[in-house]
Amino acid sequence: MNNQSNRTTRVGYWILTVLFSLMMALSATMYLTSDAMVQAFRHLGFPTYFRVELALAKYAGVAALLAPVPDRVREWAYAGFGITLASAVIAHSSVDGPQAAAMPAVFLIILCASYVLRAKLAPSKSAPAEG
């Protein structure tokens, strides 16, 4: 990958990752502070404690995406967010129809794009050692 392409990939990765992380942090905060979210979780059939667990998991996931952590921790954050968003698509579609799943689907796509760009930035493990 040439320097300009690498720079473009890096900028794209950070824009998508920060956008995604801001949305997850905002939704986690709303889960803990908004009466409308209490009603939304009830409407979807989830117990009240689930929104608190989900909020805490989202905060931990955001930290894992943005902080300098081992790759394995970041991989688990991507997996956790992927499962959460896929589950949100299913829950919203099941209760309110497919149009209600648009927002979690958009953020699932952003998450996947962030993951793909991150993989492009990672050094290849099969590349021969230089020297």
Summary of the structure (lengths in Angstrom):
residues: 131
radius of gyration: 17.1
end to end distance: 18.8
largest distance: 60.8
contacts: 336
relative contact order: 0.13
helix: 84%
strand: 0%
